[in-house]
């Protein structure tokens, strides 16, 4: 999940469900039984044989229109990047950031060609790309970059990224010494500051556009807006003057389709080419991969699945009980049952294994030690409820696999199924133990501060640890890269050993895709918008 994706409500679909289901019948439509089978956690074949490991290869032809089905959002959906909660696909097509996360997980240039700190990492200077224009023909300058940061920090914008940047950036102190230089003085040193500007709320908008940007979508990206309906259909068309060259496609059409089954049937019927924001269960993925029209691509380790424990609720206020809950189960078992191996064991560390700052050391699965800790804590016969729902097809298989594994340490887990439509208002951050997920791709500093720091609004375990907070502060000030890695590693160790986040696994997202699509590459719902295209367009 993203930190805001749970707060969007269903709305009318762009492709009527009835027409999707009817048209899909000839192409092997998916029924409810197939989806239910996918939630059982069982499979007759390994994922490497059952579904492909990547999408179709080869070069696309120039031109054509890519059709994307996405989940419906709320009627308040906006194209203002600073406050957007759901329009990920539009944002990536319409905008650029100063910097982005590259395929290797490191910060890479986008509208900023280079950046450097002063010796104390307290002032950062960004050298901006020349020859860039917005879709309305205006030249991109440092004034737009400064305005974007001020817009994010403006309290009336209500940007989810504002709490991340506000402790560091004083909007009144931003400087633009020339049209292609942005100087950002910080309130305190931060050696990883550029990484915080890779978030999807940080796409650059034109100076003075706050009141209109949510409708116009004017950016510097490879596509420009043709139409947009909140929670409904929309279209973007190729921007021929994009600074990195014209995209392969002529256009992208977006459709809001109500549920995973309807989206999958639209793909099988040839009505859409790509399913976005949809992690398919294995039964559905096998049906799609076996069809003539569609197949499966993967976004590796794209989703971080977690069983957050509220550390403010007894018996989880006792760190020994939290440690026992982690030592009691085998992440490899949960991965095998819930994902059939399509992912990586988490070992209770929320930093993905492909992140450059990932710390690999972790305690081993040890049910006997878990029993010992519970006995010392006075909870030898621990019995707890674990809440799940059909909101995500992996939740219940993960919960059942955890239940089975933890039983070896004498922990009795009662799996409770809650309603999907109220799961993130009635269960998340309210029940002591539940299933959830986040999308990966956050820089390590943002991940650890936003989800685990004391008092953060997204700290879903309500964990508070002064030593952990101090480590994060020290890491931000540390200008030596090797020492900074060590500090982030120590912080991860504290999350594993003391925190409330039980992380069984990172999941490969199984993405439904037409066999005509070429050049597919995805990172956090951001495609390679320049290179993606169609064969036979």
VEXDREN-2710 file (C-alpha; in Angstrom, 1 decimal):
% VEXDREN-2710
k/r/px/py/pz
1/UNK/0.0/0.0/0.0
2/UNK/1.0/3.6/-0.2
3/UNK/0.6/5.6/3.0
4/UNK/-2.7/7.1/1.5
5/UNK/-4.1/4.4/-0.8
6/UNK/-6.4/3.1/1.9
7/UNK/-8.4/6.3/2.1
8/UNK/-9.9/6.2/-1.3
9/UNK/-13.5/5.1/-1.8
10/UNK/-14.8/3.1/-4.8
11/UNK/-16.6/5.0/-7.5
12/UNK/-18.1/4.3/-10.9
13/UNK/-16.0/2.3/-13.3
14/UNK/-14.9/3.7/-16.7
15/UNK/-15.6/0.3/-18.4
16/UNK/-19.0/-1.0/-17.3
17/UNK/-18.6/-4.3/-15.3
18/UNK/-21.4/-6.0/-17.2
19/UNK/-19.9/-5.3/-20.6
20/UNK/-16.5/-6.5/-19.4
21/UNK/-17.9/-9.8/-18.1
22/UNK/-19.9/-10.4/-21.2
23/UNK/-17.1/-9.7/-23.6
24/UNK/-14.7/-11.8/-21.6
25/UNK/-16.7/-14.9/-21.8
26/UNK/-15.2/-15.9/-25.2
27/UNK/-11.7/-15.3/-23.9
28/UNK/-11.8/-17.4/-20.8
29/UNK/-13.4/-15.1/-18.2
30/UNK/-12.5/-15.5/-14.6
31/UNK/-15.2/-16.5/-12.2
32/UNK/-15.4/-16.2/-8.5
33/UNK/-14.3/-19.8/-7.9
34/UNK/-10.9/-19.1/-9.6
35/UNK/-10.4/-16.1/-7.3
36/UNK/-11.3/-18.1/-4.2
37/UNK/-8.9/-20.8/-5.2
38/UNK/-6.2/-18.2/-5.3
39/UNK/-6.8/-17.2/-1.7
40/UNK/-6.2/-20.7/-0.4
41/UNK/-2.5/-20.3/-0.5
42/UNK/-2.1/-23.7/-2.3
43/UNK/-0.8/-24.3/-5.8
44/UNK/0.0/-27.3/-7.9
45/UNK/3.0/-25.8/-9.6
46/UNK/5.9/-23.6/-8.6
47/UNK/5.5/-19.9/-9.7
48/UNK/8.5/-20.2/-12.0
49/UNK/6.6/-22.8/-14.1
50/UNK/3.1/-21.5/-13.5
51/UNK/3.6/-17.9/-14.5
52/UNK/6.3/-16.0/-16.5
53/UNK/9.1/-14.1/-14.7
54/UNK/8.8/-11.2/-17.0
55/UNK/6.6/-9.7/-19.7
56/UNK/7.1/-9.9/-23.5
57/UNK/10.5/-8.9/-24.8
58/UNK/11.5/-7.1/-28.0
59/UNK/11.1/-3.6/-29.4
60/UNK/7.7/-1.9/-29.7
61/UNK/6.5/-0.2/-32.8
62/UNK/6.1/3.5/-32.8
63/UNK/2.6/4.9/-32.2
64/UNK/-0.6/3.3/-30.8
65/UNK/-2.6/3.8/-27.7
66/UNK/-1.9/1.8/-24.5
67/UNK/-5.1/1.0/-22.4
68/UNK/-4.6/0.8/-18.7
69/UNK/-7.2/-0.5/-16.2
70/UNK/-6.8/0.9/-12.7
71/UNK/-8.8/0.6/-9.4
72/UNK/-11.4/3.4/-8.9
73/UNK/-10.5/6.3/-6.6
74/UNK/-12.6/8.8/-4.8
75/UNK/-14.4/11.7/-6.4
76/UNK/-11.8/14.0/-4.9
77/UNK/-9.0/12.5/-7.0
78/UNK/-6.6/15.2/-8.2
79/UNK/-3.7/15.7/-10.6
80/UNK/-1.9/18.0/-8.1
81/UNK/1.1/15.8/-7.3
82/UNK/1.6/17.5/-3.9
83/UNK/-1.7/16.2/-2.6
84/UNK/-2.5/13.3/-4.9
85/UNK/-3.5/10.1/-3.1
86/UNK/-4.1/7.7/-6.0
87/UNK/-3.4/9.0/-9.5
88/UNK/0.0/7.4/-9.7
89/UNK/-0.2/6.5/-13.4
90/UNK/-1.2/10.0/-14.5
91/UNK/1.5/11.6/-12.4
92/UNK/4.3/9.5/-13.9
93/UNK/3.1/10.4/-17.4
94/UNK/2.6/14.1/-16.8
95/UNK/5.5/15.2/-14.6
96/UNK/9.1/14.9/-13.7
97/UNK/10.8/15.3/-10.3
98/UNK/14.2/17.0/-9.5
99/UNK/15.6/13.5/-8.8
100/UNK/14.2/10.0/-9.0
101/UNK/15.1/6.5/-7.8
102/UNK/17.1/4.6/-10.4
103/UNK/16.8/0.9/-11.2
104/UNK/19.7/0.2/-8.8
105/UNK/17.8/1.9/-5.9
106/UNK/20.1/4.9/-5.9
107/UNK/19.1/8.6/-6.4
108/UNK/19.3/9.5/-10.1
109/UNK/19.0/12.7/-12.1
110/UNK/15.7/13.9/-13.5
111/UNK/15.1/17.7/-13.8
112/UNK/18.3/18.2/-11.7
113/UNK/21.4/17.1/-13.6
114/UNK/23.6/17.2/-10.5
115/UNK/23.5/18.2/-6.8
116/UNK/26.0/18.6/-4.0
117/UNK/25.9/19.4/-0.3
118/UNK/28.2/21.8/1.6
119/UNK/30.7/20.1/3.9
120/UNK/28.2/19.8/6.7
121/UNK/25.3/18.5/4.5
122/UNK/23.3/21.5/5.7
123/UNK/22.9/23.3/2.4
124/UNK/22.2/21.5/-0.9
125/UNK/22.7/23.0/-4.4
126/UNK/20.8/21.5/-7.4
127/UNK/22.0/22.2/-10.9
128/UNK/18.9/22.1/-13.1
129/UNK/18.5/20.8/-16.7
130/UNK/18.4/23.3/-19.5
131/UNK/16.1/23.3/-22.5
132/UNK/13.1/21.8/-20.6
133/UNK/9.6/23.1/-21.3
134/UNK/6.2/22.6/-19.6
135/UNK/3.3/21.4/-21.7
136/UNK/2.0/24.9/-22.2
137/UNK/5.4/26.0/-23.7
138/UNK/6.8/27.8/-20.6
139/UNK/10.5/27.2/-19.9
140/UNK/11.3/25.2/-16.7
141/UNK/13.4/27.3/-14.3
142/UNK/14.6/27.2/-10.7
143/UNK/11.6/29.4/-9.8
144/UNK/9.3/26.4/-10.6
145/UNK/11.5/24.1/-8.5
146/UNK/11.4/26.4/-5.5
147/UNK/7.6/27.0/-6.0
148/UNK/7.0/23.2/-6.0
149/UNK/8.7/22.8/-2.6
150/UNK/6.8/25.8/-1.1
151/UNK/3.5/24.3/-2.5
152/UNK/4.2/21.0/-0.8
153/UNK/5.0/22.7/2.5
154/UNK/2.0/25.0/2.4
155/UNK/-0.4/23.8/5.0
156/UNK/-3.4/24.4/2.8
157/UNK/-2.1/21.9/0.3
158/UNK/-2.3/19.1/2.9
159/UNK/0.5/17.2/1.2
160/UNK/1.4/13.8/2.7
161/UNK/5.0/14.7/2.1
162/UNK/4.9/17.9/4.1
163/UNK/5.5/16.2/7.5
164/UNK/8.6/14.6/5.9
165/UNK/10.1/17.9/4.6
166/UNK/8.8/20.5/7.0
167/UNK/11.3/19.6/9.8
168/UNK/14.1/20.2/7.3
169/UNK/13.1/22.9/4.9
170/UNK/12.1/26.5/5.6
171/UNK/10.3/27.6/2.4
172/UNK/11.3/31.2/3.1
173/UNK/15.0/30.4/2.9
174/UNK/15.0/28.7/-0.6
175/UNK/17.3/30.5/-3.0
176/UNK/17.4/30.7/-6.8
177/UNK/20.6/32.5/-7.7
178/UNK/20.0/32.0/-11.4
179/UNK/17.4/30.3/-13.6
180/UNK/19.2/26.9/-13.4
181/UNK/20.3/26.7/-9.8
182/UNK/18.2/25.9/-6.7
183/UNK/19.8/26.2/-3.2
184/UNK/18.0/24.5/-0.3
185/UNK/19.3/25.5/3.1
186/UNK/18.2/22.9/5.7
187/UNK/17.3/23.5/9.4
188/UNK/19.6/20.6/10.3
189/UNK/22.1/18.5/8.4
190/UNK/20.8/15.7/6.2
191/UNK/23.2/13.7/4.1
192/UNK/20.4/11.8/2.3
193/UNK/18.2/14.9/1.7
194/UNK/17.8/14.4/-2.2
195/UNK/16.3/11.0/-1.6
196/UNK/13.3/12.6/0.1
197/UNK/12.5/14.5/-3.2
198/UNK/12.0/11.2/-5.0
199/UNK/8.5/10.7/-3.5
200/UNK/5.6/10.9/-5.9
201/UNK/4.3/14.0/-4.1
202/UNK/7.4/15.8/-5.3
203/UNK/6.7/16.1/-9.0
204/UNK/7.6/19.6/-10.3
205/UNK/4.7/21.9/-11.2
206/UNK/4.8/25.4/-12.8
207/UNK/5.2/28.5/-10.6
208/UNK/1.8/29.9/-9.5
209/UNK/-0.2/26.8/-10.5
210/UNK/-1.6/25.7/-7.1
211/UNK/-5.2/26.6/-7.9
212/UNK/-5.3/25.0/-11.3
213/UNK/-2.8/22.1/-11.4
214/UNK/-5.2/19.5/-10.0
215/UNK/-7.3/20.0/-13.2
216/UNK/-4.7/20.9/-15.9
217/UNK/-1.9/18.4/-15.1
218/UNK/0.6/20.7/-16.8
219/UNK/4.1/19.3/-16.2
220/UNK/7.3/18.5/-18.0
221/UNK/6.6/14.8/-18.5
222/UNK/6.5/12.7/-21.7
223/UNK/2.7/13.0/-22.0
224/UNK/0.3/15.9/-21.7
225/UNK/-3.2/15.8/-20.4
226/UNK/-6.1/15.3/-22.9
227/UNK/-8.9/14.5/-20.4
228/UNK/-9.3/13.5/-16.8
229/UNK/-12.3/12.5/-14.7
230/UNK/-11.8/12.0/-11.0
231/UNK/-12.4/8.3/-10.2
232/UNK/-13.2/7.8/-13.9
233/UNK/-11.6/7.6/-17.4
234/UNK/-8.9/9.8/-18.8
235/UNK/-6.4/10.2/-21.6
236/UNK/-2.9/11.5/-22.1
237/UNK/-1.1/12.1/-25.4
238/UNK/2.5/12.2/-26.4
239/UNK/4.4/15.4/-25.8
240/UNK/6.7/15.7/-28.8
241/UNK/8.9/18.4/-27.2
242/UNK/9.8/16.3/-24.1
243/UNK/13.4/17.0/-23.1
244/UNK/14.3/13.3/-23.3
245/UNK/12.6/12.8/-26.6
246/UNK/9.2/11.8/-27.8
247/UNK/7.7/8.7/-26.2
248/UNK/7.1/5.6/-28.3
249/UNK/3.3/5.6/-27.7
250/UNK/0.9/8.2/-29.2
251/UNK/-1.4/8.1/-26.2
252/UNK/-2.5/6.3/-23.0
253/UNK/-6.1/5.7/-22.1
254/UNK/-7.0/5.1/-18.4
255/UNK/-10.1/3.2/-17.2
256/UNK/-11.4/2.8/-13.7
257/UNK/-12.6/-0.7/-13.2
258/UNK/-14.2/-1.7/-9.9
259/UNK/-12.5/-4.9/-8.8
260/UNK/-9.7/-7.3/-9.7
261/UNK/-12.0/-9.8/-11.3
262/UNK/-13.5/-7.2/-13.6
263/UNK/-10.0/-5.8/-14.5
264/UNK/-8.7/-9.3/-15.3
265/UNK/-11.7/-10.1/-17.5
266/UNK/-11.2/-6.8/-19.4
267/UNK/-7.6/-7.9/-20.1
268/UNK/-8.6/-11.4/-21.2
269/UNK/-11.3/-9.8/-23.5
270/UNK/-8.7/-7.6/-25.1
271/UNK/-10.4/-4.4/-23.8
272/UNK/-7.3/-3.2/-21.9
273/UNK/-3.6/-3.9/-22.2
274/UNK/-2.3/-3.4/-18.7
275/UNK/-3.6/-3.9/-15.1
276/UNK/-2.2/-1.2/-12.8
277/UNK/-2.2/-1.2/-9.0
278/UNK/-3.3/-4.9/-9.1
279/UNK/-1.5/-7.7/-7.4
280/UNK/-3.0/-10.8/-8.9
281/UNK/-3.5/-14.0/-6.9
282/UNK/-1.9/-17.1/-8.4
283/UNK/-5.1/-18.7/-9.7
284/UNK/-5.9/-15.6/-11.7
285/UNK/-2.3/-15.2/-12.8
286/UNK/-2.2/-18.8/-14.1
287/UNK/-5.4/-18.2/-16.1
288/UNK/-4.1/-15.0/-17.6
289/UNK/-0.7/-16.5/-18.4
290/UNK/-2.3/-19.4/-20.2
291/UNK/-4.5/-17.2/-22.5
292/UNK/-3.7/-16.2/-26.0
293/UNK/-4.2/-12.5/-25.5
294/UNK/-2.4/-11.8/-22.2
295/UNK/0.4/-12.9/-19.9
296/UNK/2.1/-11.9/-16.7
297/UNK/5.0/-9.6/-15.9
298/UNK/6.6/-9.1/-12.5
299/UNK/7.7/-6.2/-10.4
300/UNK/10.2/-7.8/-8.1
301/UNK/9.9/-7.2/-4.4
302/UNK/7.3/-4.5/-5.2
303/UNK/5.2/-5.0/-2.1
304/UNK/6.2/-5.2/1.6
305/UNK/3.8/-7.4/3.5
306/UNK/3.6/-6.9/7.2
307/UNK/1.8/-8.0/10.4
308/UNK/1.9/-4.8/12.5
309/UNK/1.7/-5.3/16.2
310/UNK/0.4/-2.3/18.3
311/UNK/3.1/-1.9/20.9
312/UNK/0.7/0.1/23.1
313/UNK/-1.7/-2.8/23.6
314/UNK/-1.0/-5.6/26.2
315/UNK/0.6/-8.1/26.0
316/UNK/2.6/-6.4/23.2
317/UNK/3.8/-3.6/25.4
318/UNK/6.4/-6.2/26.6
319/UNK/9.3/-6.4/24.1
320/UNK/9.8/-10.1/25.0
321/UNK/6.3/-10.9/23.7
322/UNK/7.1/-9.0/20.4
323/UNK/10.4/-10.8/20.1
324/UNK/8.6/-14.1/20.6
325/UNK/6.0/-13.3/17.9
326/UNK/8.9/-12.9/15.5
327/UNK/11.1/-15.8/16.5
328/UNK/8.0/-18.1/16.6
329/UNK/7.4/-18.2/12.8
330/UNK/9.4/-19.1/9.8
331/UNK/9.4/-16.4/7.1
332/UNK/10.4/-18.9/4.4
333/UNK/7.4/-21.0/5.2
334/UNK/5.1/-18.0/5.0
335/UNK/6.6/-17.0/1.7
336/UNK/6.2/-20.5/0.3
337/UNK/2.6/-20.8/1.3
338/UNK/1.3/-17.3/0.7
339/UNK/3.3/-16.4/-2.4
340/UNK/4.6/-19.8/-3.5
341/UNK/8.1/-18.4/-3.5
342/UNK/7.4/-15.3/-5.7
343/UNK/9.3/-12.9/-3.5
344/UNK/11.9/-12.7/-0.7
345/UNK/11.7/-13.6/3.0
346/UNK/11.5/-10.4/5.0
347/UNK/13.0/-11.6/8.3
348/UNK/11.1/-8.6/10.0
349/UNK/13.3/-6.0/8.3
350/UNK/11.1/-3.5/6.4
351/UNK/14.0/-2.3/4.2
352/UNK/13.8/-4.3/0.9
353/UNK/16.7/-6.6/0.1
354/UNK/17.5/-4.8/-3.1
355/UNK/17.8/-1.4/-1.3
356/UNK/21.5/-0.3/-1.1
357/UNK/21.0/0.3/2.6
358/UNK/19.5/-3.1/3.4
359/UNK/21.1/-4.8/6.5
360/UNK/21.0/-8.5/5.9
361/UNK/21.8/-9.8/9.5
362/UNK/18.8/-11.1/11.4
363/UNK/17.9/-13.6/14.2
364/UNK/17.1/-17.1/13.1
365/UNK/13.7/-18.8/13.3
366/UNK/13.7/-20.3/16.8
367/UNK/10.3/-21.5/18.2
368/UNK/12.0/-22.8/21.4
369/UNK/13.5/-19.5/22.2
370/UNK/10.0/-17.9/21.5
371/UNK/8.5/-20.3/24.1
372/UNK/11.2/-19.4/26.6
373/UNK/10.6/-15.6/26.2
374/UNK/6.8/-16.0/26.5
375/UNK/7.2/-18.0/29.7
376/UNK/9.5/-15.3/31.2
377/UNK/6.9/-12.7/30.2
378/UNK/4.1/-14.6/31.8
379/UNK/2.3/-15.5/28.6
380/UNK/3.2/-19.1/28.1
381/UNK/-0.3/-19.9/26.6
382/UNK/-0.5/-16.8/24.4
383/UNK/-3.6/-16.6/22.3
384/UNK/-4.2/-13.6/20.0
385/UNK/-6.5/-12.5/17.2
386/UNK/-5.0/-11.8/13.8
387/UNK/-7.3/-9.7/11.5
388/UNK/-7.4/-10.0/7.8
389/UNK/-9.7/-9.3/4.9
390/UNK/-10.3/-9.8/1.2
391/UNK/-8.9/-6.3/0.5
392/UNK/-5.8/-8.0/-0.8
393/UNK/-5.6/-11.6/-2.0
394/UNK/-2.4/-12.3/-0.1
395/UNK/-3.7/-11.2/3.4
396/UNK/-5.5/-14.4/4.3
397/UNK/-2.9/-16.9/3.0
398/UNK/-0.2/-14.9/4.9
399/UNK/-2.3/-14.9/8.1
400/UNK/-3.0/-18.7/7.8
401/UNK/0.7/-19.5/7.1
402/UNK/1.8/-17.4/10.1
403/UNK/-0.9/-19.1/12.3
404/UNK/0.5/-22.5/11.3
405/UNK/4.1/-21.6/11.8
406/UNK/3.7/-19.8/15.1
407/UNK/1.8/-22.8/16.5
408/UNK/5.1/-24.6/16.8
409/UNK/6.0/-22.2/19.5
410/UNK/2.7/-22.7/21.3
411/UNK/1.2/-19.4/20.1
412/UNK/-2.5/-19.8/19.3
413/UNK/-3.5/-17.4/16.5
414/UNK/-7.2/-16.9/15.8
415/UNK/-7.6/-15.6/12.2
416/UNK/-10.5/-13.1/12.0
417/UNK/-11.9/-11.9/8.7
418/UNK/-13.1/-8.3/8.6
419/UNK/-15.0/-6.5/5.9
420/UNK/-12.8/-5.2/3.1
421/UNK/-14.6/-1.9/2.6
422/UNK/-14.0/-0.8/6.2
423/UNK/-10.7/-2.5/6.9
424/UNK/-8.5/0.6/6.8
425/UNK/-11.0/2.6/8.9
426/UNK/-12.0/0.0/11.5
427/UNK/-9.0/-2.4/11.8
428/UNK/-5.8/-0.7/10.6
429/UNK/-4.0/0.9/13.6
430/UNK/-6.9/0.0/15.8
431/UNK/-6.6/-3.8/16.3
432/UNK/-3.5/-5.1/18.1
433/UNK/-2.6/-7.5/15.3
434/UNK/-3.6/-7.4/11.6
435/UNK/-2.4/-7.9/8.0
436/UNK/-1.4/-5.1/5.7
437/UNK/1.1/-4.1/3.0
438/UNK/3.0/-1.1/1.7
439/UNK/4.5/-0.4/-1.7
440/UNK/8.3/-0.5/-1.7
441/UNK/10.4/2.2/-3.3
442/UNK/10.7/4.6/-0.4
443/UNK/14.2/5.8/0.3
444/UNK/15.6/4.3/3.6
445/UNK/15.5/7.6/5.5
446/UNK/11.9/8.2/4.6
447/UNK/10.8/4.7/5.3
448/UNK/12.4/4.5/8.8
449/UNK/11.3/8.0/9.8
450/UNK/7.8/7.9/8.4
451/UNK/6.8/4.4/9.4
452/UNK/8.8/3.8/12.6
453/UNK/9.8/7.1/14.2
454/UNK/8.2/8.1/17.5
455/UNK/5.0/10.1/16.9
456/UNK/4.9/9.7/13.1
457/UNK/1.3/9.7/11.8
458/UNK/2.1/6.6/9.8
459/UNK/3.7/4.7/12.6
460/UNK/1.2/1.8/12.5
461/UNK/2.7/0.0/15.4
462/UNK/2.9/3.1/17.7
463/UNK/6.4/2.0/18.6
464/UNK/8.5/4.6/20.4
465/UNK/12.2/4.1/21.0
466/UNK/14.5/7.0/21.8
467/UNK/17.7/5.1/20.8
468/UNK/16.2/4.4/17.4
469/UNK/15.2/8.0/16.9
470/UNK/18.7/9.2/17.9
471/UNK/20.2/6.8/15.4
472/UNK/18.1/8.3/12.6
473/UNK/19.2/11.8/13.6
474/UNK/22.9/10.7/13.6
475/UNK/22.5/9.0/10.2
476/UNK/21.1/12.2/8.7
477/UNK/24.1/14.2/10.0
478/UNK/26.7/11.7/8.9
479/UNK/28.5/12.8/5.7
480/UNK/30.7/9.6/5.5
481/UNK/28.7/7.2/3.3
482/UNK/30.1/4.0/4.9
483/UNK/29.4/5.2/8.4
484/UNK/25.9/6.4/7.4
485/UNK/25.2/2.8/6.1
486/UNK/26.3/1.4/9.5
487/UNK/23.9/3.7/11.3
488/UNK/21.0/2.8/9.1
489/UNK/21.9/-0.8/9.7
490/UNK/21.9/-0.3/13.4
491/UNK/18.4/1.3/13.1
492/UNK/17.1/-1.7/11.1
493/UNK/18.5/-4.0/13.8
494/UNK/16.4/-2.1/16.4
495/UNK/13.3/-2.4/14.3
496/UNK/13.8/-6.2/14.1
497/UNK/14.7/-6.7/17.7
498/UNK/12.5/-4.2/19.5
499/UNK/9.8/-3.0/17.1
500/UNK/6.3/-4.2/16.4
501/UNK/6.5/-4.8/12.7
502/UNK/6.5/-8.4/11.8
503/UNK/7.6/-8.6/8.2
504/UNK/7.3/-12.1/6.7
505/UNK/8.1/-11.2/3.1
506/UNK/8.5/-8.9/0.2
507/UNK/6.3/-9.9/-2.7
508/UNK/6.8/-9.8/-6.5
509/UNK/3.7/-8.0/-7.9
510/UNK/2.2/-10.2/-10.6
511/UNK/1.0/-7.8/-13.3
512/UNK/-1.5/-8.7/-16.0
513/UNK/-0.3/-7.4/-19.4
514/UNK/-1.3/-7.9/-23.0
515/UNK/1.0/-10.0/-25.2
516/UNK/1.3/-7.0/-27.5
517/UNK/3.0/-4.7/-24.9
518/UNK/6.7/-4.2/-25.2
519/UNK/9.2/-2.3/-23.1
520/UNK/7.4/-2.8/-19.8
521/UNK/9.3/-1.8/-16.7
522/UNK/7.8/-0.7/-13.5
523/UNK/8.9/0.8/-10.2
524/UNK/6.3/1.7/-7.6
525/UNK/3.6/2.0/-10.3
526/UNK/5.9/4.2/-12.4
527/UNK/6.4/2.8/-15.9
528/UNK/9.1/3.6/-18.3
529/UNK/6.8/6.0/-20.1
530/UNK/9.3/6.9/-22.8
531/UNK/10.0/3.3/-23.8
532/UNK/6.8/1.3/-23.3
533/UNK/4.8/0.6/-26.4
534/UNK/2.9/-2.0/-28.5
535/UNK/3.9/-4.5/-31.1
536/UNK/1.8/-4.0/-34.2
537/UNK/0.6/-0.6/-33.1
END
